[in-house]
Amino acid sequence: MITHTVFFTLKHPSDSTEANQFFDAARELAAIPGVQQFTCLKQISPKNKFDFGLSMVFDTQALYDQYTNHPDHTRFVAQYWTSNVADFMEIDYQSF
Amino acid sequence: MITHTVFFTLKHPSDSTEANQFFDAARELAAIPGVQQFTCLKQISPKNKFDFGLSMVFDTQALYDQYTNHPDHTRFVAQYWTSNVADFMEIDYQSF
C-alpha cells in the first residue's frame, strides 16, 4: 500500500475559475485504474508554503507506475498541471 | 477533521538504536487524547529530502491544540525530537 501525495501552490486565486477548473479536472484522476481514496486537500499549516494537495492510495508500485503513465494522467499534467501549478512537492509513503 | 503530518530526516541511521528508540517513543503519542489513526511513515519518493513521517488525525482544531500542548507531547519534543531530527516539514490538511 503506497500513499502518493503532492502539495502545491496555484498561479491563480483559490476561488478563481482557473482553480475550480483545475480541481474539476484533478478529480477525474480518481477514475484511473488502481487509484483509491483520491482526495483534494486544503493545506492549512502556516509552517510550509503550500496551499493545496492531492492524495491517493495504490495497492502496489506497479499500479502507481501504471497511473503515472496512464494517458489520462499525462493529459492532465500537460493540460492543467503545468499551466496552473506554481510550486509543488511530492511525498509518497508507506506505514510501518 | 484535520490530518496533521510531519516529514523528517533523522540524525542517526534508520536501523540504529537511536532511531528505534525514537519511533518507540513517537508511537506513545497515539495515547494522547484526541489522536486518531496515528501512523509512522517511511517516505519513499526520491523527489524530496525526507526519509520518515508521522501522521495523525484530529476531529477538531481544539483537540489538535490540546495535543500540541499536552505534557506527553512537549516531553517527546524535548527528549526525542530535538536530539534526533535533523530536518523536518509539517503539513496539515483537510479534504474538500
N, CA and C atoms of all chains as a GROMACS GRO file, in nm:
protein
  576
    1MET      N    1   0.085  -0.119   0.000
    1MET     CA    2   0.000   0.000   0.000
    1MET      C    3   0.089   0.125   0.000
    2ILE      N    4   0.075   0.206  -0.102
    2ILE     CA    5   0.156   0.328  -0.114
    2ILE      C    6   0.060   0.448  -0.119
    3THR      N    7   0.084   0.545  -0.034
    3THR     CA    8   0.010   0.670  -0.044
    3THR      C    9   0.094   0.770  -0.122
    4HIS      N   10   0.036   0.822  -0.228
    4HIS     CA   11   0.102   0.923  -0.312
    4HIS      C   12   0.035   1.057  -0.285
    5THR      N   13   0.115   1.155  -0.244
    5THR     CA   14   0.059   1.289  -0.222
    5THR      C   15   0.145   1.391  -0.296
    6VAL      N   16   0.079   1.499  -0.332
    6VAL     CA   17   0.154   1.614  -0.385
    6VAL      C   18   0.091   1.740  -0.325
    7PHE      N   19   0.177   1.828  -0.277
    7PHE     CA   20   0.132   1.955  -0.220
    7PHE      C   21   0.182   2.067  -0.310
    8PHE      N   22   0.100   2.173  -0.326
    8PHE     CA   23   0.132   2.272  -0.428
    8PHE      C   24   0.067   2.407  -0.402
    9THR      N   25   0.117   2.505  -0.475
    9THR     CA   26   0.051   2.636  -0.484
    9THR      C   27   0.004   2.654  -0.628
   10LEU      N   28  -0.103   2.730  -0.643
   10LEU     CA   29  -0.155   2.759  -0.776
   10LEU      C   30  -0.117   2.899  -0.820
   11LYS      N   31  -0.113   2.918  -0.951
   11LYS     CA   32  -0.083   3.050  -1.005
   11LYS      C   33  -0.202   3.145  -0.992
   12HIS      N   34  -0.320   3.088  -0.972
   12HIS     CA   35  -0.444   3.166  -0.970
   12HIS      C   36  -0.505   3.165  -0.830
   13PRO      N   37  -0.587   3.264  -0.797
   13PRO     CA   38  -0.652   3.265  -0.665
   13PRO      C   39  -0.737   3.140  -0.643
   14SER      N   40  -0.752   3.102  -0.517
   14SER     CA   41  -0.823   2.978  -0.481
   14SER      C   42  -0.965   2.975  -0.534
   15ASP      N   43  -1.030   3.092  -0.540
   15ASP     CA   44  -1.170   3.096  -0.580
   15ASP      C   45  -1.188   3.134  -0.727
   16SER      N   46  -1.080   3.128  -0.804
   16SER     CA   47  -1.088   3.168  -0.945
   16SER      C   48  -1.146   3.056  -1.031
   17THR      N   49  -1.193   3.092  -1.149
   17THR     CA   50  -1.243   2.994  -1.245
   17THR      C   51  -1.134   2.893  -1.277
   18GLU      N   52  -1.011   2.942  -1.294
   18GLU     CA   53  -0.900   2.852  -1.327
   18GLU      C   54  -0.877   2.748  -1.218
   19ALA      N   55  -0.884   2.792  -1.093
   19ALA     CA   56  -0.863   2.697  -0.983
   19ALA      C   57  -0.975   2.594  -0.978
   20ASN      N   58  -1.098   2.639  -0.997
   20ASN     CA   59  -1.211   2.544  -0.996
   20ASN      C   60  -1.199   2.443  -1.109
   21GLN      N   61  -1.159   2.491  -1.227
   21GLN     CA   62  -1.144   2.400  -1.340
   21GLN      C   63  -1.030   2.301  -1.314
   22PHE      N   64  -0.923   2.350  -1.250
   22PHE     CA   65  -0.811   2.263  -1.217
   22PHE      C   66  -0.856   2.148  -1.128
   23PHE      N   67  -0.932   2.178  -1.023
   23PHE     CA   68  -0.974   2.072  -0.930
   23PHE      C   69  -1.081   1.982  -0.993
   24ASP      N   70  -1.166   2.040  -1.078
   24ASP     CA   71  -1.262   1.954  -1.150
   24ASP      C   72  -1.186   1.852  -1.235
   25ALA      N   73  -1.082   1.898  -1.303
   25ALA     CA   74  -1.003   1.808  -1.386
   25ALA      C   75  -0.926   1.708  -1.300
   26ALA      N   76  -0.871   1.754  -1.187
   26ALA     CA   77  -0.795   1.666  -1.098
   26ALA      C   78  -0.882   1.552  -1.047
   27ARG      N   79  -1.006   1.583  -1.014
   27ARG     CA   80  -1.094   1.479  -0.958
   27ARG      C   81  -1.119   1.365  -1.057
   28GLU      N   82  -1.104   1.393  -1.184
   28GLU     CA   83  -1.122   1.286  -1.284
   28GLU      C   84  -1.008   1.184  -1.279
   29LEU      N   85  -0.896   1.220  -1.216
   29LEU     CA   86  -0.785   1.124  -1.200
   29LEU      C   87  -0.829   1.004  -1.115
   30ALA      N   88  -0.932   1.024  -1.033
   30ALA     CA   89  -0.981   0.916  -0.947
   30ALA      C   90  -1.031   0.797  -1.027
   31ALA      N   91  -1.066   0.820  -1.153
   31ALA     CA   92  -1.121   0.713  -1.237
   31ALA      C   93  -1.013   0.626  -1.301
   32ILE      N   94  -0.888   0.667  -1.289
   32ILE     CA   95  -0.780   0.587  -1.348
   32ILE      C   96  -0.766   0.457  -1.268
   33PRO      N   97  -0.755   0.342  -1.337
   33PRO     CA   98  -0.748   0.214  -1.266
   33PRO      C   99  -0.636   0.212  -1.162
   34GLY      N  100  -0.667   0.159  -1.045
   34GLY     CA  101  -0.568   0.146  -0.938
   34GLY      C  102  -0.571   0.257  -0.837
   35VAL      N  103  -0.633   0.370  -0.872
   35VAL     CA  104  -0.639   0.485  -0.780
   35VAL      C  105  -0.746   0.460  -0.674
   36GLN      N  106  -0.708   0.468  -0.548
   36GLN     CA  107  -0.803   0.455  -0.437
   36GLN      C  108  -0.795   0.579  -0.348
   37GLN      N  109  -0.906   0.610  -0.283
   37GLN     CA  110  -0.911   0.716  -0.181
   37GLN      C  111  -0.860   0.849  -0.236
   38PHE      N  112  -0.893   0.881  -0.361
   38PHE     CA  113  -0.849   1.009  -0.419
   38PHE      C  114  -0.914   1.124  -0.342
   39THR      N  115  -0.834   1.219  -0.299
   39THR     CA  116  -0.886   1.330  -0.219
   39THR      C  117  -0.815   1.460  -0.256
   40CYS      N  118  -0.893   1.566  -0.271
   40CYS     CA  119  -0.836   1.700  -0.285
   40CYS      C  120  -0.821   1.759  -0.144
   41LEU      N  121  -0.708   1.822  -0.119
   41LEU     CA  122  -0.673   1.867   0.016
   41LEU      C  123  -0.647   2.017   0.020
   42LYS      N  124  -0.693   2.079   0.126
   42LYS     CA  125  -0.655   2.217   0.156
   42LYS      C  126  -0.548   2.212   0.264
   43GLN      N  127  -0.430   2.262   0.231
   43GLN     CA  128  -0.319   2.260   0.327
   43GLN      C  129  -0.335   2.380   0.422
   44ILE      N  130  -0.335   2.355   0.552
   44ILE     CA  131  -0.372   2.460   0.647
   44ILE      C  132  -0.262   2.496   0.747
   45SER      N  133  -0.146   2.430   0.740
   45SER     CA  134  -0.039   2.467   0.833
   45SER      C  135   0.032   2.593   0.782
   46PRO      N  136   0.059   2.689   0.873
   46PRO     CA  137   0.136   2.807   0.831
   46PRO      C  138   0.286   2.777   0.821
   47LYS      N  139   0.325   2.652   0.852
   47LYS     CA  140   0.467   2.618   0.860
   47LYS      C  141   0.524   2.564   0.730
   48ASN      N  142   0.448   2.572   0.621
   48ASN     CA  143   0.505   2.542   0.489
   48ASN      C  144   0.438   2.634   0.388
   49LYS      N  145   0.485   2.633   0.266
   49LYS     CA  146   0.441   2.732   0.166
   49LYS      C  147   0.326   2.684   0.078
   50PHE      N  148   0.275   2.561   0.101
   50PHE     CA  149   0.178   2.504   0.008
   50PHE      C  150   0.034   2.531   0.051
   51ASP      N  151  -0.056   2.548  -0.047
   51ASP     CA  152  -0.197   2.579  -0.021
   51ASP      C  153  -0.290   2.460  -0.041
   52PHE      N  154  -0.248   2.366  -0.125
   52PHE     CA  155  -0.336   2.255  -0.163
   52PHE      C  156  -0.258   2.125  -0.169
   53GLY      N  157  -0.333   2.016  -0.180
   53GLY     CA  158  -0.271   1.886  -0.202
   53GLY      C  159  -0.366   1.793  -0.273
   54LEU      N  160  -0.311   1.688  -0.330
   54LEU     CA  161  -0.388   1.575  -0.380
   54LEU      C  162  -0.331   1.451  -0.313
   55SER      N  163  -0.418   1.359  -0.278
   55SER     CA  164  -0.374   1.236  -0.213
   55SER      C  165  -0.446   1.117  -0.275
   56MET      N  166  -0.375   1.007  -0.290
   56MET     CA  167  -0.436   0.884  -0.342
   56MET      C  168  -0.354   0.766  -0.293
   57VAL      N  169  -0.415   0.649  -0.299
   57VAL     CA  170  -0.351   0.527  -0.250
   57VAL      C  171  -0.347   0.424  -0.362
   58PHE      N  172  -0.234   0.352  -0.371
   58PHE     CA  173  -0.220   0.241  -0.466
   58PHE      C  174  -0.184   0.114  -0.388
   59ASP      N  175  -0.237   0.003  -0.433
   59ASP     CA  176  -0.204  -0.124  -0.367
   59ASP      C  177  -0.059  -0.164  -0.393
   60THR      N  178  -0.007  -0.132  -0.509
   60THR     CA  179   0.129  -0.177  -0.546
   60THR      C  180   0.201  -0.066  -0.624
   61GLN      N  181   0.333  -0.079  -0.630
   61GLN     CA  182   0.414   0.013  -0.710
   61GLN      C  183   0.377   0.001  -0.859
   62ALA      N  184   0.343  -0.122  -0.902
   62ALA     CA  185   0.306  -0.142  -1.042
   62ALA      C  186   0.181  -0.061  -1.078
   63LEU      N  187   0.084  -0.057  -0.986
   63LEU     CA  188  -0.038   0.022  -1.013
   63LEU      C  189  -0.007   0.172  -1.010
   64TYR      N  190   0.085   0.210  -0.923
   64TYR     CA  191   0.128   0.351  -0.918
   64TYR      C  192   0.196   0.388  -1.051
   65ASP      N  193   0.284   0.302  -1.100
   65ASP     CA  194   0.353   0.328  -1.226
   65ASP      C  195   0.253   0.335  -1.342
   66GLN      N  196   0.155   0.245  -1.337
   66GLN     CA  197   0.053   0.243  -1.443
   66GLN      C  198  -0.025   0.375  -1.444
   67TYR      N  199  -0.055   0.426  -1.326
   67TYR     CA  200  -0.122   0.557  -1.313
   67TYR      C  201  -0.035   0.668  -1.371
   68THR      N  202   0.093   0.667  -1.333
   68THR     CA  203   0.184   0.773  -1.379
   68THR      C  204   0.187   0.779  -1.532
   69ASN      N  205   0.185   0.661  -1.595
   69ASN     CA  206   0.196   0.653  -1.741
   69ASN      C  207   0.061   0.652  -1.813
   70HIS      N  208  -0.048   0.655  -1.737
   70HIS     CA  209  -0.180   0.648  -1.799
   70HIS      C  210  -0.205   0.776  -1.879
   71PRO      N  211  -0.262   0.763  -2.001
   71PRO     CA  212  -0.284   0.882  -2.085
   71PRO      C  213  -0.372   0.988  -2.019
   72ASP      N  214  -0.466   0.947  -1.936
   72ASP     CA  215  -0.550   1.048  -1.868
   72ASP      C  216  -0.467   1.129  -1.768
   73HIS      N  217  -0.365   1.065  -1.709
   73HIS     CA  218  -0.277   1.137  -1.616
   73HIS      C  219  -0.183   1.229  -1.693
   74THR      N  220  -0.120   1.177  -1.797
   74THR     CA  221  -0.025   1.261  -1.871
   74THR      C  222  -0.098   1.379  -1.938
   75ARG      N  223  -0.224   1.354  -1.978
   75ARG     CA  224  -0.303   1.464  -2.037
   75ARG      C  225  -0.335   1.570  -1.931
   76PHE      N  226  -0.369   1.527  -1.810
   76PHE     CA  227  -0.392   1.621  -1.700
   76PHE      C  228  -0.267   1.705  -1.674
   77VAL      N  229  -0.153   1.641  -1.669
   77VAL     CA  230  -0.028   1.713  -1.644
   77VAL      C  231  -0.005   1.818  -1.753
   78ALA      N  232  -0.024   1.777  -1.878
   78ALA     CA  233   0.003   1.868  -1.991
   78ALA      C  234  -0.099   1.982  -1.998
   79GLN      N  235  -0.227   1.950  -1.972
   79GLN     CA  236  -0.333   2.048  -1.993
   79GLN      C  237  -0.358   2.137  -1.871
   80TYR      N  238  -0.338   2.082  -1.752
   80TYR     CA  239  -0.378   2.156  -1.632
   80TYR      C  240  -0.263   2.182  -1.536
   81TRP      N  241  -0.182   2.076  -1.509
   81TRP     CA  242  -0.079   2.089  -1.405
   81TRP      C  243   0.021   2.198  -1.440
   82THR      N  244   0.080   2.186  -1.557
   82THR     CA  245   0.189   2.276  -1.595
   82THR      C  246   0.144   2.422  -1.600
   83SER      N  247   0.021   2.445  -1.645
   83SER     CA  248  -0.025   2.583  -1.662
   83SER      C  249  -0.081   2.644  -1.533
   84ASN      N  250  -0.112   2.561  -1.436
   84ASN     CA  251  -0.177   2.612  -1.314
   84ASN      C  252  -0.092   2.608  -1.188
   85VAL      N  253   0.006   2.519  -1.182
   85VAL     CA  254   0.081   2.497  -1.059
   85VAL      C  255   0.208   2.582  -1.057
   86ALA      N  256   0.224   2.660  -0.951
   86ALA     CA  257   0.341   2.747  -0.939
   86ALA      C  258   0.458   2.676  -0.874
   87ASP      N  259   0.429   2.591  -0.775
   87ASP     CA  260   0.535   2.522  -0.699
   87ASP      C  261   0.474   2.397  -0.637
   88PHE      N  262   0.553   2.293  -0.622
   88PHE     CA  263   0.497   2.171  -0.565
   88PHE      C  264   0.604   2.082  -0.505
   89MET      N  265   0.559   1.988  -0.423
   89MET     CA  266   0.647   1.882  -0.370
   89MET      C  267   0.567   1.754  -0.358
   90GLU      N  268   0.624   1.646  -0.410
   90GLU     CA  269   0.563   1.516  -0.399
   90GLU      C  270   0.614   1.446  -0.273
   91ILE      N  271   0.525   1.378  -0.202
   91ILE     CA  272   0.562   1.298  -0.086
   91ILE      C  273   0.486   1.166  -0.097
   92ASP      N  274   0.558   1.056  -0.097
   92ASP     CA  275   0.497   0.923  -0.104
   92ASP      C  276   0.538   0.844   0.019
   93TYR      N  277   0.450   0.763   0.070
   93TYR     CA  278   0.487   0.692   0.193
   93TYR      C  279   0.411   0.562   0.212
   94GLN      N  280   0.473   0.480   0.297
   94GLN     CA  281   0.414   0.355   0.344
   94GLN      C  282   0.418   0.356   0.496
   95SER      N  283   0.319   0.296   0.559
   95SER     CA  284   0.322   0.288   0.705
   95SER      C  285   0.415   0.176   0.750
   96PHE      N  286   0.463   0.188   0.871
   96PHE     CA  287   0.546   0.079   0.927
   96PHE      C  288   0.526   0.071   1.077
   97MET      N  289  -1.233   1.760   1.064
   97MET     CA  290  -1.130   1.656   1.060
   97MET      C  291  -1.001   1.716   1.002
   98ILE      N  292  -0.897   1.712   1.082
   98ILE     CA  293  -0.768   1.768   1.040
   98ILE      C  294  -0.664   1.657   1.042
   99THR      N  295  -0.594   1.640   0.933
   99THR     CA  296  -0.481   1.547   0.932
   99THR      C  297  -0.354   1.627   0.955
  100HIS      N  298  -0.280   1.588   1.058
  100HIS     CA  299  -0.152   1.653   1.092
  100HIS      C  300  -0.041   1.556   1.053
  101THR      N  301   0.050   1.602   0.968
  101THR     CA  302   0.165   1.518   0.930
  101THR      C  303   0.293   1.598   0.948
  102VAL      N  304   0.400   1.524   0.974
  102VAL     CA  305   0.532   1.586   0.973
  102VAL      C  306   0.627   1.487   0.905
  103PHE      N  307   0.707   1.539   0.813
  103PHE     CA  308   0.806   1.458   0.742
  103PHE      C  309   0.944   1.507   0.782
  104PHE      N  310   1.039   1.411   0.793
  104PHE     CA  311   1.167   1.449   0.855
  104PHE      C  312   1.280   1.354   0.818
  105THR      N  313   1.400   1.399   0.844
  105THR     CA  314   1.518   1.313   0.840
  105THR      C  315   1.572   1.302   0.983
  106LEU      N  316   1.637   1.188   1.010
  106LEU     CA  317   1.698   1.166   1.141
  106LEU      C  318   1.849   1.187   1.135
  107LYS      N  319   1.904   1.218   1.250
  107LYS     CA  320   2.050   1.234   1.258
  107LYS      C  321   2.121   1.100   1.258
  108HIS      N  322   2.048   0.994   1.289
  108HIS     CA  323   2.106   0.860   1.303
  108HIS      C  324   2.057   0.769   1.191
  109PRO      N  325   2.132   0.663   1.158
  109PRO     CA  326   2.087   0.568   1.055
  109PRO      C  327   1.952   0.505   1.090
  110SER      N  328   1.876   0.469   0.986
  110SER     CA  329   1.741   0.417   1.005
  110SER      C  330   1.736   0.296   1.096
  111ASP      N  331   1.841   0.213   1.093
  111ASP     CA  332   1.839   0.088   1.171
  111ASP      C  333   1.918   0.100   1.302
  112SER      N  334   1.945   0.223   1.343
  112SER     CA  335   2.023   0.243   1.466
  112SER      C  336   1.935   0.230   1.590
  113THR      N  337   1.999   0.209   1.703
  113THR     CA  338   1.927   0.204   1.831
  113THR      C  339   1.854   0.336   1.855
  114GLU      N  340   1.922   0.446   1.822
  114GLU     CA  341   1.860   0.577   1.843
  114GLU      C  342   1.731   0.592   1.761
  115ALA      N  343   1.735   0.546   1.637
  115ALA     CA  344   1.616   0.557   1.552
  115ALA      C  345   1.502   0.470   1.606
  116ASN      N  346   1.535   0.349   1.647
  116ASN     CA  347   1.432   0.260   1.702
  116ASN      C  348   1.370   0.319   1.829
  117GLN      N  349   1.456   0.376   1.914
  117GLN     CA  350   1.405   0.436   2.038
  117GLN      C  351   1.316   0.557   2.005
  118PHE      N  352   1.356   0.632   1.904
  118PHE     CA  353   1.278   0.749   1.861
  118PHE      C  354   1.137   0.706   1.821
  119PHE      N  355   1.127   0.602   1.738
  119PHE     CA  356   0.994   0.561   1.691
  119PHE      C  357   0.914   0.492   1.803
  120ASP      N  358   0.981   0.420   1.891
  120ASP     CA  359   0.910   0.364   2.007
  120ASP      C  360   0.847   0.476   2.089
  121ALA      N  361   0.922   0.583   2.110
  121ALA     CA  362   0.870   0.696   2.186
  121ALA      C  363   0.760   0.768   2.109
  122ALA      N  364   0.779   0.782   1.977
  122ALA     CA  365   0.678   0.850   1.895
  122ALA      C  366   0.544   0.778   1.902
  123ARG      N  367   0.549   0.644   1.898
  123ARG     CA  368   0.423   0.568   1.897
  123ARG      C  369   0.340   0.591   2.024
  124GLU      N  370   0.407   0.632   2.130
  124GLU     CA  371   0.332   0.660   2.254
  124GLU      C  372   0.246   0.786   2.243
  125LEU      N  373   0.276   0.870   2.144
  125LEU     CA  374   0.193   0.989   2.121
  125LEU      C  375   0.049   0.952   2.085
  126ALA      N  376   0.032   0.830   2.034
  126ALA     CA  377  -0.102   0.783   1.994
  126ALA      C  378  -0.198   0.778   2.112
  127ALA      N  379  -0.142   0.770   2.234
  127ALA     CA  380  -0.227   0.761   2.354
  127ALA      C  381  -0.277   0.896   2.403
  128ILE      N  382  -0.227   1.004   2.345
  128ILE     CA  383  -0.273   1.136   2.387
  128ILE      C  384  -0.418   1.155   2.343
  129PRO      N  385  -0.506   1.203   2.431
  129PRO     CA  386  -0.648   1.217   2.395
  129PRO      C  387  -0.668   1.299   2.268
  130GLY      N  388  -0.756   1.251   2.181
  130GLY     CA  389  -0.788   1.322   2.057
  130GLY      C  390  -0.711   1.272   1.937
  131VAL      N  391  -0.601   1.200   1.959
  131VAL     CA  392  -0.520   1.149   1.848
  131VAL      C  393  -0.587   1.025   1.788
  132GLN      N  394  -0.610   1.030   1.656
  132GLN     CA  395  -0.667   0.915   1.585
  132GLN      C  396  -0.573   0.876   1.471
  133GLN      N  397  -0.578   0.749   1.435
  133GLN     CA  398  -0.506   0.699   1.317
  133GLN      C  399  -0.357   0.736   1.319
  134PHE      N  400  -0.295   0.728   1.436
  134PHE     CA  401  -0.152   0.759   1.445
  134PHE      C  402  -0.072   0.657   1.365
  135THR      N  403   0.015   0.704   1.278
  135THR     CA  404   0.092   0.613   1.192
  135THR      C  405   0.233   0.665   1.173
  136CYS      N  406   0.331   0.574   1.184
  136CYS     CA  407   0.468   0.604   1.147
  136CYS      C  408   0.485   0.572   0.998
  137LEU      N  409   0.550   0.663   0.926
  137LEU     CA  410   0.558   0.652   0.780
  137LEU      C  411   0.702   0.647   0.733
  138LYS      N  412   0.725   0.565   0.632
  138LYS     CA  413   0.852   0.568   0.560
  138LYS      C  414   0.828   0.643   0.430
  139GLN      N  415   0.899   0.755   0.413
  139GLN     CA  416   0.883   0.836   0.292
  139GLN      C  417   0.967   0.774   0.180
  140ILE      N  418   0.905   0.746   0.065
  140ILE     CA  419   0.972   0.666  -0.039
  140ILE      C  420   0.990   0.739  -0.171
  141SER      N  421   0.943   0.863  -0.182
  141SER     CA  422   0.965   0.935  -0.308
  141SER      C  423   1.108   0.991  -0.313
  142PRO      N  424   1.176   0.974  -0.428
  142PRO     CA  425   1.308   1.036  -0.441
  142PRO      C  426   1.301   1.187  -0.468
  143LYS      N  427   1.178   1.240  -0.478
  143LYS     CA  428   1.160   1.379  -0.519
  143LYS      C  429   1.155   1.477  -0.402
  144ASN      N  430   1.184   1.429  -0.281
  144ASN     CA  431   1.201   1.522  -0.169
  144ASN      C  432   1.310   1.465  -0.078
  145LYS      N  433   1.348   1.540   0.024
  145LYS     CA  434   1.466   1.504   0.103
  145LYS      C  435   1.432   1.426   0.230
  146PHE      N  436   1.304   1.398   0.254
  146PHE     CA  437   1.265   1.339   0.382
  146PHE      C  438   1.260   1.186   0.378
  147ASP      N  439   1.295   1.123   0.490
  147ASP     CA  440   1.301   0.976   0.499
  147ASP      C  441   1.182   0.916   0.574
  148PHE      N  442   1.122   0.994   0.662
  148PHE     CA  443   1.019   0.940   0.751
  148PHE      C  444   0.906   1.041   0.766
  149GLY      N  445   0.796   0.994   0.826
  149GLY     CA  446   0.687   1.083   0.859
  149GLY      C  447   0.608   1.029   0.977
  150LEU      N  448   0.531   1.117   1.037
  150LEU     CA  449   0.430   1.078   1.135
  150LEU      C  450   0.298   1.140   1.088
  151SER      N  451   0.191   1.066   1.104
  151SER     CA  452   0.060   1.115   1.061
  151SER      C  453  -0.043   1.084   1.168
  152MET      N  454  -0.135   1.178   1.188
  152MET     CA  455  -0.244   1.156   1.285
  152MET      C  456  -0.361   1.245   1.245
  153VAL      N  457  -0.477   1.212   1.297
  153VAL     CA  458  -0.600   1.284   1.263
  153VAL      C  459  -0.664   1.334   1.390
  154PHE      N  460  -0.717   1.458   1.384
  154PHE     CA  461  -0.793   1.516   1.494
  154PHE      C  462  -0.932   1.556   1.444
  155ASP      N  463  -1.031   1.540   1.529
  155ASP     CA  464  -1.167   1.579   1.490
  155ASP      C  465  -1.181   1.730   1.480
  156THR      N  466  -1.110   1.802   1.565
  156THR     CA  467  -1.125   1.948   1.571
  156THR      C  468  -0.989   2.015   1.595
  157GLN      N  469  -0.985   2.145   1.564
  157GLN     CA  470  -0.865   2.223   1.593
  157GLN      C  471  -0.839   2.228   1.743
  158ALA      N  472  -0.943   2.229   1.823
  158ALA     CA  473  -0.927   2.232   1.970
  158ALA      C  474  -0.853   2.107   2.018
  159LEU      N  475  -0.888   1.990   1.962
  159LEU     CA  476  -0.821   1.866   2.001
  159LEU      C  477  -0.676   1.867   1.952
  160TYR      N  478  -0.652   1.924   1.836
  160TYR     CA  479  -0.516   1.937   1.784
  160TYR      C  480  -0.434   2.026   1.878
  161ASP      N  481  -0.491   2.140   1.917
  161ASP     CA  482  -0.422   2.231   2.009
  161ASP      C  483  -0.394   2.164   2.143
  162GLN      N  484  -0.491   2.088   2.190
  162GLN     CA  485  -0.475   2.017   2.318
  162GLN      C  486  -0.359   1.917   2.310
  163TYR      N  487  -0.347   1.849   2.195
  163TYR     CA  488  -0.235   1.757   2.171
  163TYR      C  489  -0.102   1.832   2.173
  164THR      N  490  -0.098   1.944   2.100
  164THR     CA  491   0.026   2.023   2.091
  164THR      C  492   0.076   2.062   2.229
  165ASN      N  493  -0.017   2.098   2.316
  165ASN     CA  494   0.019   2.146   2.449
  165ASN      C  495   0.023   2.037   2.555
  166HIS      N  496  -0.009   1.915   2.518
  166HIS     CA  497  -0.013   1.806   2.616
  166HIS      C  498   0.129   1.777   2.666
  167PRO      N  499   0.144   1.755   2.798
  167PRO     CA  500   0.280   1.731   2.852
  167PRO      C  501   0.352   1.611   2.790
  168ASP      N  502   0.278   1.508   2.751
  168ASP     CA  503   0.344   1.393   2.688
  168ASP      C  504   0.402   1.431   2.551
  169HIS      N  505   0.336   1.526   2.482
  169HIS     CA  506   0.387   1.573   2.354
  169HIS      C  507   0.508   1.664   2.372
  170THR      N  508   0.497   1.759   2.463
  170THR     CA  509   0.609   1.851   2.484
  170THR      C  510   0.731   1.776   2.539
  171ARG      N  511   0.706   1.670   2.619
  171ARG     CA  512   0.816   1.588   2.670
  171ARG      C  513   0.884   1.512   2.555
  172PHE      N  514   0.803   1.457   2.463
  172PHE     CA  515   0.859   1.388   2.346
  172PHE      C  516   0.944   1.484   2.264
  173VAL      N  517   0.895   1.605   2.242
  173VAL     CA  518   0.971   1.704   2.165
  173VAL      C  519   1.105   1.733   2.233
  174ALA      N  520   1.101   1.753   2.364
  174ALA     CA  521   1.224   1.788   2.437
  174ALA      C  522   1.321   1.672   2.446
  175GLN      N  523   1.269   1.551   2.467
  175GLN     CA  524   1.356   1.435   2.493
  175GLN      C  525   1.401   1.364   2.366
  176TYR      N  526   1.317   1.365   2.262
  176TYR     CA  527   1.347   1.283   2.144
  176TYR      C  528   1.356   1.364   2.015
  177TRP      N  529   1.260   1.453   1.993
  177TRP     CA  530   1.254   1.524   1.865
  177TRP      C  531   1.379   1.607   1.842
  178THR      N  532   1.409   1.693   1.935
  178THR     CA  533   1.518   1.789   1.916
  178THR      C  534   1.653   1.719   1.899
  179SER      N  535   1.675   1.610   1.971
  179SER     CA  536   1.804   1.542   1.966
  179SER      C  537   1.818   1.446   1.848
  180ASN      N  538   1.707   1.409   1.785
  180ASN     CA  539   1.712   1.306   1.679
  180ASN      C  540   1.682   1.358   1.539
  181VAL      N  541   1.607   1.468   1.529
  181VAL     CA  542   1.558   1.512   1.397
  181VAL      C  543   1.653   1.616   1.339
  182ALA      N  544   1.698   1.589   1.217
  182ALA     CA  545   1.791   1.680   1.150
  182ALA      C  546   1.718   1.789   1.072
  183ASP      N  547   1.606   1.754   1.011
  183ASP     CA  548   1.532   1.849   0.927
  183ASP      C  549   1.388   1.800   0.919
  184PHE      N  550   1.294   1.892   0.907
  184PHE     CA  551   1.154   1.848   0.901
  184PHE      C  552   1.064   1.953   0.837
  185MET      N  553   0.947   1.907   0.797
  185MET     CA  554   0.843   1.997   0.748
  185MET      C  555   0.707   1.943   0.793
  186GLU      N  556   0.627   2.032   0.850
  186GLU     CA  557   0.491   1.995   0.891
  186GLU      C  558   0.394   2.028   0.777
  187ILE      N  559   0.299   1.939   0.756
  187ILE     CA  560   0.193   1.961   0.657
  187ILE      C  561   0.062   1.917   0.721
  188ASP      N  562  -0.035   2.007   0.726
  188ASP     CA  563  -0.166   1.975   0.784
  188ASP      C  564  -0.271   2.000   0.677
  189TYR      N  565  -0.375   1.919   0.677
  189TYR     CA  566  -0.474   1.938   0.570
  189TYR      C  567  -0.611   1.887   0.606
  190GLN      N  568  -0.706   1.939   0.531
  190GLN     CA  569  -0.846   1.895   0.536
  190GLN      C  570  -0.889   1.862   0.394
  191SER      N  571  -0.975   1.764   0.379
  191SER     CA  572  -1.025   1.732   0.245
  191SER      C  573  -1.133   1.831   0.205
  192PHE      N  574  -1.151   1.847   0.076
  192PHE     CA  575  -1.261   1.932   0.027
  192PHE      C  576  -1.315   1.877  -0.105
   0.00000   0.00000   0.00000
